[in-house]
Amino acid sequence: MAIGKQSTSKTAKKEVIEDPGRGARVSGKWWKKEKKVFRIRSLGVHSSWKDREEQKLKDGQFKAKLKELKEEKEGERKAKIDRIKERREKQEEKERYERLATKMHRKKLERLKRREKRNKMLSER
């Protein structure tokens, strides 16, 4: 009877073969599912050279436009900073002359202004 049980268990083990041309599994693990090679076959992943060139061109144009906008924004910011600095300098100079006017005579102050203006023009060259 022991021999009969062994023969029935062997017959119960049927090998599941999906592709008859592949034959039986080498490992003998007939219950394991056959794994396929991982290859991406979708069209979206593999793009043609022409498509990639077009995309590269679009990206380049986008980056150039973005860079241009950033430079414009930075230029506006620097211009604003320069205007603020210039305004503050003028105001400080005006306040300084007002303080000097309380101490000096009006004509002497005018001569000082002219001299400072001349020196400023020479230094800016």
C-alpha positions in Angstrom: 0.0 0.0 0.0 2.8 2.4 0.7 4.0 2.0 -2.8 0.6 2.8 -4.2 0.4 6.1 -2.3 3.7 7.2 -3.7 2.6 6.6 -7.3 -0.6 8.5 -6.8 1.2 11.5 -5.4 3.6 11.5 -8.4 0.7 11.4 -10.8 -1.0 14.3 -9.0 2.1 16.5 -9.7 1.3 17.7 -13.1 3.7 20.1 -14.6 2.0 23.3 -15.7 3.6 24.3 -19.0 2.5 27.5 -20.6 4.6 27.2 -23.7 5.0 23.6 -24.9 8.2 24.5 -26.7 10.0 25.5 -23.5 9.9 22.1 -21.8 9.9 21.4 -18.0 11.4 23.7 -15.5 15.0 22.9 -14.5 14.4 23.6 -10.8 11.4 21.3 -10.8 9.3 23.9 -9.1 6.3 23.4 -11.3 4.0 25.5 -9.1 6.1 28.7 -9.6 4.9 31.1 -12.3 7.1 31.6 -15.2 8.7 35.1 -15.1 9.1 37.2 -18.2 12.1 39.4 -19.1 11.4 43.0 -18.1 11.4 45.1 -21.2 9.6 48.4 -21.6 7.5 48.1 -24.7 5.3 51.2 -24.4 5.7 53.8 -27.2 5.9 56.7 -24.8 9.2 55.6 -23.3 11.1 55.2 -26.5 11.0 58.4 -28.5 12.5 59.0 -31.9 15.6 61.2 -32.4 13.5 63.8 -34.2 11.1 64.1 -31.2 14.0 64.4 -28.8 15.6 67.1 -30.9 12.3 69.0 -31.0 12.0 68.6 -27.2 15.5 69.8 -26.7 14.9 72.9 -28.9 11.7 73.7 -27.0 13.5 73.3 -23.6 16.3 75.6 -24.9 13.8 78.3 -25.9 12.0 78.0 -22.6 15.2 78.3 -20.7 16.3 81.3 -22.8 13.0 83.1 -22.2 13.2 82.3 -18.5 16.7 83.7 -18.3 15.6 86.8 -20.2 12.8 87.4 -17.7 15.0 86.9 -14.7 17.6 89.3 -16.1 14.9 91.9 -16.8 13.5 91.5 -13.2 17.0 91.8 -11.8 17.7 94.9 -13.9 14.5 96.5 -12.6 15.5 95.6 -9.0 19.0 97.1 -9.4 17.5 100.3 -11.0 15.1 100.7 -8.1 18.0 100.2 -5.6 20.1 102.8 -7.5 17.2 105.3 -7.5 16.7 104.8 -3.7 20.5 105.3 -3.1 20.6 108.4 -5.2 17.6 109.9 -3.5 19.1 109.2 -0.1 22.4 110.8 -1.1 20.7 113.9 -2.3 18.6 114.2 0.8 21.7 113.7 3.0 23.6 116.4 1.0 20.6 118.7 1.4 20.4 118.2 5.2 24.2 118.7 5.4 24.0 122.1 3.6 21.1 123.1 5.8 23.2 122.3 8.9 26.1 124.3 7.4 23.7 127.2 6.6 23.0 127.7 10.2 26.7 128.2 10.9 27.9 129.9 7.7 27.0 133.0 5.7 24.9 132.4 2.6 27.5 133.5 0.1 30.2 131.3 1.6 27.9 128.4 1.5 27.1 129.0 -2.2 30.9 129.1 -3.0 31.3 125.8 -1.1 28.5 124.2 -3.1 30.0 125.2 -6.4 33.5 123.9 -5.3 32.0 120.6 -4.2 30.0 120.3 -7.4 33.2 120.9 -9.5 35.2 118.3 -7.5 32.4 115.8 -7.8 32.3 116.3 -11.6 36.0 115.8 -11.8 36.0 112.6 -9.7 33.2 111.1 -11.8 35.2 111.2 -15.0 
